Amino acid sequence: MAALTPLLRGSLRGHPLATRFAEEVLRIHRRYAAEIVAQNRLCPHLKDIDTGFGRFVVVLDPAPDVEVAVEAVLSAETTVIHVVYPCARPSPSEFEKFSGKLREGLKKAIPSPPVMATFHPELTGDPGGAYRAIGLLRRAPDPFVQLIPEGLHQGGTVIASGGLNHNFGEARTPEVDNALSNYARIQGAPLERLIAGMAEIHRDRAASYAPFLAALGLPPIGLPSHLL
């Protein structure tokens, strides 16, 4: 469990409740990883939740900042990193632009930059097809960027994916398209249960984060629009 101790960054990381808040963020994201990704076998590389996150970075800032993110990635000293923004709610397009700028910043700092994937509670997606479902499955509790080494992303779809949208890097098309195989396996009642499970995690997130956001002097962040 020591590897899962969140790395705190951001302008509010010195707040007396920052560590407790980061632990709550980790709890919520462990639910998403365990109950959505692992339970439904959406990522072939996620074998163990305790090690699958790599280094879990919680950035306590109202908005993402490229310099802060680059420093956090360089400080993580792991090959798999998740940089999470529990205090921020940029639109999906804004967060995609931030992720692109982050990748450019990492290209200047790292000889072989990692492959990146973005997750966001408001991503566009629906159950109507394999590729249309990708955004739906990536509606994580908070906006976050996942960084994994080149090569590990081959064959993944949700936690580690190559050749699909929301990715940055020189991703090669995998021999097996897990978007198609995942969709074939979970469509119908399993997908309905998965969507219901994600909604419950988002409700847990909204309730559990509220007192911390208030203590940090930040406005509450409610449920994603698709749950209102």
ZIJO-V669361 format. One record per residue. N is the residue number from 1. RES is the residue in one letter. BURIAL is + if it has 24 or more other C-alpha atoms within 12 Angstrom, else -. Layout:
BEGIN
{{N RES BURIAL} {N RES BURIAL}}
END
This chain:
BEGIN
{{1 M -} {2 A -} {3 A -} {4 L +} {5 T +} {6 P +} {7 L +} {8 L +} {9 R +} {10 G +} {11 S -} {12 L +} {13 R +} {14 G -} {15 H -} {16 P -} {17 L -} {18 A +} {19 T +} {20 R +} {21 F +} {22 A +} {23 E +} {24 E +} {25 V +} {26 L +} {27 R +} {28 I +} {29 H +} {30 R +} {31 R +} {32 Y +} {33 A +} {34 A +} {35 E +} {36 I +} {37 V +} {38 A +} {39 Q +} {40 N +} {41 R +} {42 L +} {43 C +} {44 P +} {45 H +} {46 L +} {47 K -} {48 D -} {49 I +} {50 D -} {51 T -} {52 G +} {53 F +} {54 G +} {55 R +} {56 F +} {57 V +} {58 V +} {59 V +} {60 L +} {61 D +} {62 P +} {63 A +} {64 P +} {65 D +} {66 V +} {67 E -} {68 V +} {69 A +} {70 V +} {71 E +} {72 A +} {73 V +} {74 L +} {75 S -} {76 A +} {77 E -} {78 T +} {79 T +} {80 V +} {81 I +} {82 H +} {83 V +} {84 V +} {85 Y +} {86 P +} {87 C +} {88 A +} {89 R +} {90 P +} {91 S -} {92 P +} {93 S -} {94 E -} {95 F +} {96 E +} {97 K -} {98 F +} {99 S +} {100 G +} {101 K -} {102 L +} {103 R +} {104 E +} {105 G +} {106 L +} {107 K -} {108 K -} {109 A -} {110 I -} {111 P -} {112 S -} {113 P +} {114 P +} {115 V +} {116 M +} {117 A +} {118 T +} {119 F +} {120 H +} {121 P +} {122 E +} {123 L +} {124 T +} {125 G -} {126 D -} {127 P +} {128 G -} {129 G -} {130 A +} {131 Y +} {132 R -} {133 A +} {134 I +} {135 G +} {136 L +} {137 L +} {138 R +} {139 R +} {140 A +} {141 P +} {142 D +} {143 P +} {144 F +} {145 V +} {146 Q +} {147 L +} {148 I +} {149 P +} {150 E +} {151 G +} {152 L +} {153 H +} {154 Q +} {155 G +} {156 G +} {157 T +} {158 V +} {159 I +} {160 A +} {161 S +} {162 G +} {163 G +} {164 L +} {165 N +} {166 H +} {167 N +} {168 F +} {169 G +} {170 E -} {171 A +} {172 R -} {173 T -} {174 P -} {175 E -} {176 V -} {177 D +} {178 N +} {179 A +} {180 L +} {181 S -} {182 N +} {183 Y +} {184 A -} {185 R -} {186 I +} {187 Q -} {188 G -} {189 A -} {190 P -} {191 L +} {192 E -} {193 R -} {194 L +} {195 I +} {196 A -} {197 G +} {198 M +} {199 A +} {200 E +} {201 I +} {202 H +} {203 R +} {204 D -} {205 R +} {206 A +} {207 A -} {208 S +} {209 Y +} {210 A +} {211 P -} {212 F +} {213 L +} {214 A -} {215 A -} {216 L +} {217 G -} {218 L -} {219 P -} {220 P -} {221 I +} {222 G +} {223 L +} {224 P +} {225 S -} {226 H -} {227 L -} {228 L -}}
END
